Structures are given as structure tokens and as C-alpha cells.
Amino acid sequence: MELAPLDFEKPIFELQRRLQDLKDHSDEHEVDLDSAVEAIEAKIRETRREIYGNLTAWQRVQIAR
């Protein structure tokens, strides 16, 4: 069962979806997209730090549930 992202998590889920699409495209067409994959992975890490580092009290409650 896949969990629906909370509103503030949507940018992370969107980047993860783009990353998976890029990896799938790379595999299907045998294209080397390692630099693009690394860039998106770095953006995911940065976005996670920004989002989870600045949560409101209510957002923390939502995550705990």
C-alpha cells in the first residue's frame, strides 16, 4: 500500500517520481544519464533537508501519524 504524501512532502515525491522516470528512460533506451540522476538525487537530499528541517508543530504531528 502506497502512502499519499502530505502537502509539504509533495516536492520530494515529485522529484522521486522524476528520478524514477529518468532511470526508466535510461534503462529502456540504454542512455547514460548518470549526471542527471546524480543532480536529481542531490536536489532530493537538499529538498528533504529544507522541508524536514523547518517543520511546524502541526507538520510534525502529521508525520508522527
PQR file of N, CA, C, O and H, with PARSE charges and radii, in Angstrom:
ATOM      1  N   MET A   1       0.843  -1.175   0.000 -0.4000 1.5000
ATOM      2  CA  MET A   1       0.000   0.000   0.000 -0.0000 2.0000
ATOM      3  C   MET A   1       0.892   1.243   0.000  0.5500 1.7000
ATOM      4  O   MET A   1       1.740   1.411   0.876 -0.5500 1.4000
ATOM      5  N   GLU A   2       0.693   2.088  -0.972 -0.4000 1.5000
ATOM      6  CA  GLU A   2       1.498   3.290  -1.094 -0.0000 2.0000
ATOM      7  C   GLU A   2       0.839   4.424  -0.319  0.5500 1.7000
ATOM      8  O   GLU A   2      -0.367   4.647  -0.428 -0.5500 1.4000
ATOM      9  H   GLU A   2       0.004   1.951  -1.684  0.4000 1.0000
ATOM     10  N   LEU A   3       1.634   5.128   0.456 -0.4000 1.5000
ATOM     11  CA  LEU A   3       1.124   6.236   1.241 -0.0000 2.0000
ATOM     12  C   LEU A   3       1.040   7.486   0.386  0.5500 1.7000
ATOM     13  O   LEU A   3       1.897   7.738  -0.461 -0.5500 1.4000
ATOM     14  H   LEU A   3       2.613   4.946   0.545  0.4000 1.0000
ATOM     15  N   ALA A   4      -0.008   8.266   0.619 -0.4000 1.5000
ATOM     16  CA  ALA A   4      -0.141   9.536  -0.077 -0.0000 2.0000
ATOM     17  C   ALA A   4       0.744  10.561   0.629  0.5500 1.7000
ATOM     18  O   ALA A   4       0.792  10.602   1.858 -0.5500 1.4000
ATOM     19  H   ALA A   4      -0.704   8.061   1.307  0.4000 1.0000
ATOM     20  N   PRO A   5       1.438  11.378  -0.139 -0.5600 1.5000
ATOM     21  CA  PRO A   5       2.309  12.368   0.503  0.2800 2.0000
ATOM     22  C   PRO A   5       1.492  13.465   1.180  0.5500 1.7000
ATOM     23  O   PRO A   5       0.407  13.826   0.725 -0.5500 1.4000
ATOM     24  N   LEU A   6       2.027  13.975   2.256 -0.4000 1.5000
ATOM     25  CA  LEU A   6       1.439  15.151   2.879 -0.0000 2.0000
ATOM     26  C   LEU A   6       1.743  16.338   1.981  0.5500 1.7000
ATOM     27  O   LEU A   6       2.684  16.291   1.188 -0.5500 1.4000
ATOM     28  H   LEU A   6       2.909  13.682   2.626  0.4000 1.0000
ATOM     29  N   ASP A   7       0.957  17.401   2.097 -0.4000 1.5000
ATOM     30  CA  ASP A   7       1.130  18.548   1.201 -0.0000 2.0000
ATOM     31  C   ASP A   7       2.563  19.059   1.161  0.5500 1.7000
ATOM     32  O   ASP A   7       3.092  19.345   0.087 -0.5500 1.4000
ATOM     33  H   ASP A   7       0.193  17.440   2.741  0.4000 1.0000
ATOM     34  N   PHE A   8       3.188  19.175   2.318 -0.4000 1.5000
ATOM     35  CA  PHE A   8       4.537  19.726   2.355 -0.0000 2.0000
ATOM     36  C   PHE A   8       5.582  18.744   1.833  0.5500 1.7000
ATOM     37  O   PHE A   8       6.719  19.140   1.576 -0.5500 1.4000
ATOM     38  H   PHE A   8       2.758  18.943   3.190  0.4000 1.0000
ATOM     39  N   GLU A   9       5.221  17.475   1.673 -0.4000 1.5000
ATOM     40  CA  GLU A   9       6.143  16.464   1.145 -0.0000 2.0000
ATOM     41  C   GLU A   9       6.042  16.300  -0.373  0.5500 1.7000
ATOM     42  O   GLU A   9       6.861  15.604  -0.973 -0.5500 1.4000
ATOM     43  H   GLU A   9       4.297  17.154   1.883  0.4000 1.0000
ATOM     44  N   LYS A  10       5.071  16.919  -0.983 -0.4000 1.5000
ATOM     45  CA  LYS A  10       4.844  16.736  -2.419 -0.0000 2.0000
ATOM     46  C   LYS A  10       6.056  17.066  -3.291  0.5500 1.7000
ATOM     47  O   LYS A  10       6.301  16.356  -4.266 -0.5500 1.4000
ATOM     48  H   LYS A  10       4.406  17.485  -0.495  0.4000 1.0000
ATOM     49  N   PRO A  11       6.824  18.112  -2.980 -0.5600 1.5000
ATOM     50  CA  PRO A  11       8.019  18.364  -3.812  0.2800 2.0000
ATOM     51  C   PRO A  11       9.003  17.189  -3.796  0.5500 1.7000
ATOM     52  O   PRO A  11       9.636  16.897  -4.811 -0.5500 1.4000
ATOM     53  N   ILE A  12       9.130  16.525  -2.664 -0.4000 1.5000
ATOM     54  CA  ILE A  12      10.032  15.375  -2.562 -0.0000 2.0000
ATOM     55  C   ILE A  12       9.510  14.231  -3.414  0.5500 1.7000
ATOM     56  O   ILE A  12      10.270  13.617  -4.163 -0.5500 1.4000
ATOM     57  H   ILE A  12       8.615  16.762  -1.839  0.4000 1.0000
ATOM     58  N   PHE A  13       8.220  13.939  -3.307 -0.4000 1.5000
ATOM     59  CA  PHE A  13       7.626  12.850  -4.074 -0.0000 2.0000
ATOM     60  C   PHE A  13       7.707  13.131  -5.570  0.5500 1.7000
ATOM     61  O   PHE A  13       7.921  12.215  -6.365 -0.5500 1.4000
ATOM     62  H   PHE A  13       7.603  14.438  -2.698  0.4000 1.0000
ATOM     63  N   GLU A  14       7.536  14.399  -5.958 -0.4000 1.5000
ATOM     64  CA  GLU A  14       7.633  14.765  -7.379 -0.0000 2.0000
ATOM     65  C   GLU A  14       9.055  14.535  -7.896  0.5500 1.7000
ATOM     66  O   GLU A  14       9.243  14.008  -8.992 -0.5500 1.4000
ATOM     67  H   GLU A  14       7.362  15.143  -5.313  0.4000 1.0000
ATOM     68  N   LEU A  15      10.044  14.928  -7.111 -0.4000 1.5000
ATOM     69  CA  LEU A  15      11.435  14.699  -7.517 -0.0000 2.0000
ATOM     70  C   LEU A  15      11.743  13.206  -7.593  0.5500 1.7000
ATOM     71  O   LEU A  15      12.451  12.766  -8.499 -0.5500 1.4000
ATOM     72  H   LEU A  15       9.891  15.356  -6.220  0.4000 1.0000
ATOM     73  N   GLN A  16      11.222  12.431  -6.656 -0.4000 1.5000
ATOM     74  CA  GLN A  16      11.441  10.983  -6.683 -0.0000 2.0000
ATOM     75  C   GLN A  16      10.786  10.359  -7.913  0.5500 1.7000
ATOM     76  O   GLN A  16      11.335   9.434  -8.511 -0.5500 1.4000
ATOM     77  H   GLN A  16      10.647  12.789  -5.920  0.4000 1.0000
ATOM     78  N   ARG A  17       9.614  10.866  -8.289 -0.4000 1.5000
ATOM     79  CA  ARG A  17       8.940  10.369  -9.493 -0.0000 2.0000
ATOM     80  C   ARG A  17       9.764  10.705 -10.734  0.5500 1.7000
ATOM     81  O   ARG A  17       9.931   9.865 -11.619 -0.5500 1.4000
ATOM     82  H   ARG A  17       9.168  11.618  -7.804  0.4000 1.0000
ATOM     83  N   ARG A  18      10.279  11.939 -10.796 -0.4000 1.5000
ATOM     84  CA  ARG A  18      11.120  12.341 -11.930 -0.0000 2.0000
ATOM     85  C   ARG A  18      12.382  11.495 -12.003  0.5500 1.7000
ATOM     86  O   ARG A  18      12.823  11.115 -13.088 -0.5500 1.4000
ATOM     87  H   ARG A  18      10.143  12.621 -10.077  0.4000 1.0000
ATOM     88  N   LEU A  19      12.959  11.203 -10.844 -0.4000 1.5000
ATOM     89  CA  LEU A  19      14.159  10.368 -10.794 -0.0000 2.0000
ATOM     90  C   LEU A  19      13.862   8.977 -11.332  0.5500 1.7000
ATOM     91  O   LEU A  19      14.636   8.444 -12.127 -0.5500 1.4000
ATOM     92  H   LEU A  19      12.601  11.512  -9.963  0.4000 1.0000
ATOM     93  N   GLN A  20      12.759   8.387 -10.913 -0.4000 1.5000
ATOM     94  CA  GLN A  20      12.404   7.051 -11.386 -0.0000 2.0000
ATOM     95  C   GLN A  20      12.127   7.059 -12.890  0.5500 1.7000
ATOM     96  O   GLN A  20      12.535   6.144 -13.605 -0.5500 1.4000
ATOM     97  H   GLN A  20      12.130   8.820 -10.268  0.4000 1.0000
ATOM     98  N   ASP A  21      11.430   8.098 -13.368 -0.4000 1.5000
ATOM     99  CA  ASP A  21      11.175   8.219 -14.807 -0.0000 2.0000
ATOM    100  C   ASP A  21      12.486   8.303 -15.590  0.5500 1.7000
ATOM    101  O   ASP A  21      12.636   7.678 -16.640 -0.5500 1.4000
ATOM    102  H   ASP A  21      11.098   8.841 -12.787  0.4000 1.0000
ATOM    103  N   LEU A  22      13.419   9.074 -15.070 -0.4000 1.5000
ATOM    104  CA  LEU A  22      14.717   9.226 -15.726 -0.0000 2.0000
ATOM    105  C   LEU A  22      15.477   7.905 -15.753  0.5500 1.7000
ATOM    106  O   LEU A  22      16.065   7.544 -16.773 -0.5500 1.4000
ATOM    107  H   LEU A  22      13.297   9.581 -14.217  0.4000 1.0000
ATOM    108  N   LYS A  23      15.467   7.187 -14.638 -0.4000 1.5000
ATOM    109  CA  LYS A  23      16.134   5.883 -14.585 -0.0000 2.0000
ATOM    110  C   LYS A  23      15.477   4.894 -15.543  0.5500 1.7000
ATOM    111  O   LYS A  23      16.167   4.138 -16.227 -0.5500 1.4000
ATOM    112  H   LYS A  23      14.989   7.480 -13.810  0.4000 1.0000
ATOM    113  N   ASP A  24      14.149   4.897 -15.594 -0.4000 1.5000
ATOM    114  CA  ASP A  24      13.437   4.007 -16.513 -0.0000 2.0000
ATOM    115  C   ASP A  24      13.792   4.331 -17.958  0.5500 1.7000
ATOM    116  O   ASP A  24      14.041   3.432 -18.761 -0.5500 1.4000
ATOM    117  H   ASP A  24      13.588   5.511 -15.038  0.4000 1.0000
ATOM    118  N   HIS A  25      13.812   5.617 -18.282 -0.4000 1.5000
ATOM    119  CA  HIS A  25      14.152   6.050 -19.642 -0.0000 2.0000
ATOM    120  C   HIS A  25      15.580   5.628 -19.991  0.5500 1.7000
ATOM    121  O   HIS A  25      15.849   5.161 -21.098 -0.5500 1.4000
ATOM    122  H   HIS A  25      13.609   6.347 -17.629  0.4000 1.0000
ATOM    123  N   SER A  26      16.477   5.798 -19.042 -0.4000 1.5000
ATOM    124  CA  SER A  26      17.876   5.422 -19.248 -0.0000 2.0000
ATOM    125  C   SER A  26      18.006   3.925 -19.526  0.5500 1.7000
ATOM    126  O   SER A  26      18.749   3.513 -20.417 -0.5500 1.4000
ATOM    127  H   SER A  26      16.258   6.177 -18.143  0.4000 1.0000
ATOM    128  N   ASP A  27      17.278   3.119 -18.757 -0.4000 1.5000
ATOM    129  CA  ASP A  27      17.324   1.665 -18.946 -0.0000 2.0000
ATOM    130  C   ASP A  27      16.704   1.243 -20.274  0.5500 1.7000
ATOM    131  O   ASP A  27      17.251   0.395 -20.979 -0.5500 1.4000
ATOM    132  H   ASP A  27      16.675   3.454 -18.033  0.4000 1.0000
ATOM    133  N   GLU A  28      15.559   1.837 -20.613 -0.4000 1.5000
ATOM    134  CA  GLU A  28      14.847   1.459 -21.834 -0.0000 2.0000
ATOM    135  C   GLU A  28      15.644   1.803 -23.088  0.5500 1.7000
ATOM    136  O   GLU A  28      15.664   1.036 -24.050 -0.5500 1.4000
ATOM    137  H   GLU A  28      15.115   2.526 -20.040  0.4000 1.0000
ATOM    138  N   HIS A  29      16.295   2.953 -23.069 -0.4000 1.5000
ATOM    139  CA  HIS A  29      16.976   3.436 -24.270 -0.0000 2.0000
ATOM    140  C   HIS A  29      18.494   3.301 -24.190  0.5500 1.7000
ATOM    141  O   HIS A  29      19.219   3.792 -25.055 -0.5500 1.4000
ATOM    142  H   HIS A  29      16.279   3.576 -22.287  0.4000 1.0000
ATOM    143  N   GLU A  30      18.960   2.632 -23.145 -0.4000 1.5000
ATOM    144  CA  GLU A  30      20.392   2.398 -22.949 -0.0000 2.0000
ATOM    145  C   GLU A  30      21.200   3.680 -23.126  0.5500 1.7000
ATOM    146  O   GLU A  30      22.178   3.726 -23.873 -0.5500 1.4000
ATOM    147  H   GLU A  30      18.371   2.233 -22.442  0.4000 1.0000
ATOM    148  N   VAL A  31      20.763   4.714 -22.417 -0.4000 1.5000
ATOM    149  CA  VAL A  31      21.406   6.020 -22.458 -0.0000 2.0000
ATOM    150  C   VAL A  31      22.044   6.275 -21.095  0.5500 1.7000
ATOM    151  O   VAL A  31      21.471   5.931 -20.062 -0.5500 1.4000
ATOM    152  H   VAL A  31      19.969   4.677 -21.811  0.4000 1.0000
ATOM    153  N   ASP A  32      23.226   6.878 -21.098 -0.4000 1.5000
ATOM    154  CA  ASP A  32      23.910   7.199 -19.845 -0.0000 2.0000
ATOM    155  C   ASP A  32      23.430   8.558 -19.339  0.5500 1.7000
ATOM    156  O   ASP A  32      23.796   9.601 -19.881 -0.5500 1.4000
ATOM    157  H   ASP A  32      23.691   7.157 -21.938  0.4000 1.0000
ATOM    158  N   LEU A  33      22.617   8.528 -18.308 -0.4000 1.5000
ATOM    159  CA  LEU A  33      22.091   9.755 -17.715 -0.0000 2.0000
ATOM    160  C   LEU A  33      22.546   9.895 -16.265  0.5500 1.7000
ATOM    161  O   LEU A  33      21.843  10.476 -15.438 -0.5500 1.4000
ATOM    162  H   LEU A  33      22.319   7.681 -17.868  0.4000 1.0000
ATOM    163  N   ASP A  34      23.721   9.360 -15.966 -0.4000 1.5000
ATOM    164  CA  ASP A  34      24.215   9.356 -14.589 -0.0000 2.0000
ATOM    165  C   ASP A  34      24.327  10.757 -13.996  0.5500 1.7000
ATOM    166  O   ASP A  34      23.992  10.960 -12.829 -0.5500 1.4000
ATOM    167  H   ASP A  34      24.292   8.887 -16.638  0.4000 1.0000
ATOM    168  N   SER A  35      24.788  11.715 -14.777 -0.4000 1.5000
ATOM    169  CA  SER A  35      24.944  13.070 -14.235 -0.0000 2.0000
ATOM    170  C   SER A  35      23.588  13.684 -13.904  0.5500 1.7000
ATOM    171  O   SER A  35      23.451  14.385 -12.901 -0.5500 1.4000
ATOM    172  H   SER A  35      25.060  11.549 -15.725  0.4000 1.0000
ATOM    173  N   ALA A  36      22.586  13.424 -14.743 -0.4000 1.5000
ATOM    174  CA  ALA A  36      21.243  13.930 -14.469 -0.0000 2.0000
ATOM    175  C   ALA A  36      20.649  13.240 -13.245  0.5500 1.7000
ATOM    176  O   ALA A  36      19.987  13.880 -12.428 -0.5500 1.4000
ATOM    177  H   ALA A  36      22.698  12.856 -15.557  0.4000 1.0000
ATOM    178  N   VAL A  37      20.883  11.937 -13.118 -0.4000 1.5000
ATOM    179  CA  VAL A  37      20.402  11.179 -11.959 -0.0000 2.0000
ATOM    180  C   VAL A  37      21.043  11.724 -10.689  0.5500 1.7000
ATOM    181  O   VAL A  37      20.359  11.938  -9.688 -0.5500 1.4000
ATOM    182  H   VAL A  37      21.420  11.417 -13.781  0.4000 1.0000
ATOM    183  N   GLU A  38      22.343  11.948 -10.727 -0.4000 1.5000
ATOM    184  CA  GLU A  38      23.049  12.481  -9.556 -0.0000 2.0000
ATOM    185  C   GLU A  38      22.538  13.865  -9.178  0.5500 1.7000
ATOM    186  O   GLU A  38      22.428  14.186  -7.995 -0.5500 1.4000
ATOM    187  H   GLU A  38      22.898  11.774 -11.540  0.4000 1.0000
ATOM    188  N   ALA A  39      22.228  14.682 -10.173 -0.4000 1.5000
ATOM    189  CA  ALA A  39      21.719  16.030  -9.903 -0.0000 2.0000
ATOM    190  C   ALA A  39      20.359  15.970  -9.214  0.5500 1.7000
ATOM    191  O   ALA A  39      20.106  16.715  -8.268 -0.5500 1.4000
ATOM    192  H   ALA A  39      22.318  14.421 -11.134  0.4000 1.0000
ATOM    193  N   ILE A  40      19.492  15.090  -9.684 -0.4000 1.5000
ATOM    194  CA  ILE A  40      18.173  14.961  -9.067 -0.0000 2.0000
ATOM    195  C   ILE A  40      18.298  14.379  -7.664  0.5500 1.7000
ATOM    196  O   ILE A  40      17.594  14.813  -6.753 -0.5500 1.4000
ATOM    197  H   ILE A  40      19.698  14.484 -10.452  0.4000 1.0000
ATOM    198  N   GLU A  41      19.180  13.406  -7.478 -0.4000 1.5000
ATOM    199  CA  GLU A  41      19.386  12.840  -6.141 -0.0000 2.0000
ATOM    200  C   GLU A  41      19.887  13.911  -5.172  0.5500 1.7000
ATOM    201  O   GLU A  41      19.472  13.941  -4.013 -0.5500 1.4000
ATOM    202  H   GLU A  41      19.753  13.054  -8.219  0.4000 1.0000
ATOM    203  N   ALA A  42      20.766  14.779  -5.635 -0.4000 1.5000
ATOM    204  CA  ALA A  42      21.261  15.876  -4.791 -0.0000 2.0000
ATOM    205  C   ALA A  42      20.130  16.840  -4.457  0.5500 1.7000
ATOM    206  O   ALA A  42      20.032  17.323  -3.329 -0.5500 1.4000
ATOM    207  H   ALA A  42      21.103  14.755  -6.576  0.4000 1.0000
ATOM    208  N   LYS A  43      19.278  17.118  -5.438 -0.4000 1.5000
ATOM    209  CA  LYS A  43      18.140  18.014  -5.212 -0.0000 2.0000
ATOM    210  C   LYS A  43      17.168  17.395  -4.211  0.5500 1.7000
ATOM    211  O   LYS A  43      16.604  18.108  -3.380 -0.5500 1.4000
ATOM    212  H   LYS A  43      19.358  16.725  -6.355  0.4000 1.0000
ATOM    213  N   ILE A  44      16.966  16.086  -4.277 -0.4000 1.5000
ATOM    214  CA  ILE A  44      16.094  15.403  -3.319 -0.0000 2.0000
ATOM    215  C   ILE A  44      16.664  15.555  -1.909  0.5500 1.7000
ATOM    216  O   ILE A  44      15.931  15.887  -0.977 -0.5500 1.4000
ATOM    217  H   ILE A  44      17.424  15.508  -4.952  0.4000 1.0000
ATOM    218  N   ARG A  45      17.957  15.318  -1.750 -0.4000 1.5000
ATOM    219  CA  ARG A  45      18.588  15.464  -0.424 -0.0000 2.0000
ATOM    220  C   ARG A  45      18.433  16.889   0.100  0.5500 1.7000
ATOM    221  O   ARG A  45      18.097  17.093   1.267 -0.5500 1.4000
ATOM    222  H   ARG A  45      18.552  15.048  -2.507  0.4000 1.0000
ATOM    223  N   GLU A  46      18.678  17.864  -0.757 -0.4000 1.5000
ATOM    224  CA  GLU A  46      18.571  19.272  -0.364 -0.0000 2.0000
ATOM    225  C   GLU A  46      17.135  19.623   0.021  0.5500 1.7000
ATOM    226  O   GLU A  46      16.903  20.287   1.031 -0.5500 1.4000
ATOM    227  H   GLU A  46      18.951  17.699  -1.704  0.4000 1.0000
ATOM    228  N   THR A  47      16.182  19.180  -0.779 -0.4000 1.5000
ATOM    229  CA  THR A  47      14.775  19.464  -0.512 -0.0000 2.0000
ATOM    230  C   THR A  47      14.332  18.819   0.792  0.5500 1.7000
ATOM    231  O   THR A  47      13.603  19.436   1.569 -0.5500 1.4000
ATOM    232  H   THR A  47      16.370  18.641  -1.600  0.4000 1.0000
ATOM    233  N   ARG A  48      14.761  17.588   1.042 -0.4000 1.5000
ATOM    234  CA  ARG A  48      14.431  16.926   2.313 -0.0000 2.0000
ATOM    235  C   ARG A  48      14.969  17.720   3.496  0.5500 1.7000
ATOM    236  O   ARG A  48      14.261  17.936   4.480 -0.5500 1.4000
ATOM    237  H   ARG A  48      15.353  17.087   0.411  0.4000 1.0000
ATOM    238  N   ARG A  49      16.224  18.155   3.397 -0.4000 1.5000
ATOM    239  CA  ARG A  49      16.817  18.938   4.492 -0.0000 2.0000
ATOM    240  C   ARG A  49      16.021  20.214   4.740  0.5500 1.7000
ATOM    241  O   ARG A  49      15.753  20.572   5.887 -0.5500 1.4000
ATOM    242  H   ARG A  49      16.799  17.980   2.598  0.4000 1.0000
ATOM    243  N   GLU A  50      15.648  20.893   3.670 -0.4000 1.5000
ATOM    244  CA  GLU A  50      14.890  22.139   3.802 -0.0000 2.0000
ATOM    245  C   GLU A  50      13.522  21.893   4.428  0.5500 1.7000
ATOM    246  O   GLU A  50      13.119  22.600   5.352 -0.5500 1.4000
ATOM    247  H   GLU A  50      15.866  20.602   2.739  0.4000 1.0000
ATOM    248  N   ILE A  51      12.816  20.895   3.926 -0.4000 1.5000
ATOM    249  CA  ILE A  51      11.457  20.633   4.403 -0.0000 2.0000
ATOM    250  C   ILE A  51      11.463  20.119   5.830  0.5500 1.7000
ATOM    251  O   ILE A  51      10.795  20.681   6.698 -0.5500 1.4000
ATOM    252  H   ILE A  51      13.144  20.320   3.176  0.4000 1.0000
ATOM    253  N   TYR A  52      12.215  19.051   6.081 -0.4000 1.5000
ATOM    254  CA  TYR A  52      12.174  18.430   7.401 -0.0000 2.0000
ATOM    255  C   TYR A  52      12.943  19.230   8.448  0.5500 1.7000
ATOM    256  O   TYR A  52      12.768  19.004   9.645 -0.5500 1.4000
ATOM    257  H   TYR A  52      12.758  18.595   5.376  0.4000 1.0000
ATOM    258  N   GLY A  53      13.768  20.138   8.026 -0.4000 1.5000
ATOM    259  CA  GLY A  53      14.484  20.991   8.967 -0.0000 2.0000
ATOM    260  C   GLY A  53      13.681  22.183   9.438  0.5500 1.7000
ATOM    261  O   GLY A  53      14.079  22.872  10.377 -0.5500 1.4000
ATOM    262  H   GLY A  53      13.909  20.322   7.053  0.4000 1.0000
ATOM    263  N   ASN A  54      12.547  22.434   8.790 -0.4000 1.5000
ATOM    264  CA  ASN A  54      11.730  23.609   9.112 -0.0000 2.0000
ATOM    265  C   ASN A  54      10.262  23.255   9.309  0.5500 1.7000
ATOM    266  O   ASN A  54       9.382  24.019   8.912 -0.5500 1.4000
ATOM    267  H   ASN A  54      12.223  21.875   8.026  0.4000 1.0000
ATOM    268  N   LEU A  55       9.994  22.122   9.909 -0.4000 1.5000
ATOM    269  CA  LEU A  55       8.613  21.694  10.105 -0.0000 2.0000
ATOM    270  C   LEU A  55       7.924  22.505  11.197  0.5500 1.7000
ATOM    271  O   LEU A  55       8.537  22.890  12.193 -0.5500 1.4000
ATOM    272  H   LEU A  55      10.709  21.501  10.231  0.4000 1.0000
ATOM    273  N   THR A  56       6.644  22.750  10.984 -0.4000 1.5000
ATOM    274  CA  THR A  56       5.836  23.361  12.038 -0.0000 2.0000
ATOM    275  C   THR A  56       5.429  22.264  13.015  0.5500 1.7000
ATOM    276  O   THR A  56       5.615  21.078  12.744 -0.5500 1.4000
ATOM    277  H   THR A  56       6.146  22.437  10.175  0.4000 1.0000
ATOM    278  N   ALA A  57       4.881  22.665  14.131 -0.4000 1.5000
ATOM    279  CA  ALA A  57       4.428  21.686  15.125 -0.0000 2.0000
ATOM    280  C   ALA A  57       3.363  20.768  14.514  0.5500 1.7000
ATOM    281  O   ALA A  57       3.378  19.560  14.750 -0.5500 1.4000
ATOM    282  H   ALA A  57       4.730  23.629  14.351  0.4000 1.0000
ATOM    283  N   TRP A  58       2.450  21.330  13.738 -0.4000 1.5000
ATOM    284  CA  TRP A  58       1.387  20.524  13.130 -0.0000 2.0000
ATOM    285  C   TRP A  58       1.958  19.528  12.117  0.5500 1.7000
ATOM    286  O   TRP A  58       1.499  18.388  12.048 -0.5500 1.4000
ATOM    287  H   TRP A  58       2.437  22.311  13.546  0.4000 1.0000
ATOM    288  N   GLN A  59       2.936  19.940  11.346 -0.4000 1.5000
ATOM    289  CA  GLN A  59       3.549  19.039  10.373 -0.0000 2.0000
ATOM    290  C   GLN A  59       4.244  17.876  11.074  0.5500 1.7000
ATOM    291  O   GLN A  59       4.235  16.753  10.568 -0.5500 1.4000
ATOM    292  H   GLN A  59       3.309  20.866  11.402  0.4000 1.0000
ATOM    293  N   ARG A  60       4.837  18.131  12.221 -0.4000 1.5000
ATOM    294  CA  ARG A  60       5.462  17.052  12.995 -0.0000 2.0000
ATOM    295  C   ARG A  60       4.417  16.056  13.474  0.5500 1.7000
ATOM    296  O   ARG A  60       4.656  14.849  13.470 -0.5500 1.4000
ATOM    297  H   ARG A  60       4.844  19.043  12.632  0.4000 1.0000
ATOM    298  N   VAL A  61       3.270  16.556  13.882 -0.4000 1.5000
ATOM    299  CA  VAL A  61       2.175  15.670  14.295 -0.0000 2.0000
ATOM    300  C   VAL A  61       1.729  14.827  13.108  0.5500 1.7000
ATOM    301  O   VAL A  61       1.505  13.625  13.254 -0.5500 1.4000
ATOM    302  H   VAL A  61       3.076  17.537  13.885  0.4000 1.0000
ATOM    303  N   GLN A  62       1.597  15.437  11.943 -0.4000 1.5000
ATOM    304  CA  GLN A  62       1.165  14.702  10.754 -0.0000 2.0000
ATOM    305  C   GLN A  62       2.139  13.583  10.409  0.5500 1.7000
ATOM    306  O   GLN A  62       1.712  12.491  10.032 -0.5500 1.4000
ATOM    307  H   GLN A  62       1.779  16.413  11.824  0.4000 1.0000
ATOM    308  N   ILE A  63       3.418  13.830  10.530 -0.4000 1.5000
ATOM    309  CA  ILE A  63       4.418  12.810  10.232 -0.0000 2.0000
ATOM    310  C   ILE A  63       4.340  11.673  11.239  0.5500 1.7000
ATOM    311  O   ILE A  63       4.510  10.507  10.882 -0.5500 1.4000
ATOM    312  H   ILE A  63       3.765  14.717  10.837  0.4000 1.0000
ATOM    313  N   ALA A  64       4.084  12.013  12.490 -0.4000 1.5000
ATOM    314  CA  ALA A  64       4.037  11.003  13.553 -0.0000 2.0000
ATOM    315  C   ALA A  64       2.866  10.045  13.377  0.5500 1.7000
ATOM    316  O   ALA A  64       2.904   8.922  13.882 -0.5500 1.4000
ATOM    317  H   ALA A  64       3.946  12.960  12.779  0.4000 1.0000
ATOM    318  N   ARG A  65       1.849  10.466  12.681 -0.4000 1.5000
ATOM    319  CA  ARG A  65       0.666   9.620  12.498 -0.0000 2.0000
ATOM    320  C   ARG A  65       0.911   8.649  11.439  0.5500 1.7000
ATOM    321  O   ARG A  65       0.036   7.840  11.129 -0.5500 1.4000
ATOM    322  H   ARG A  65       1.819  11.377  12.270  0.4000 1.0000
TER
END
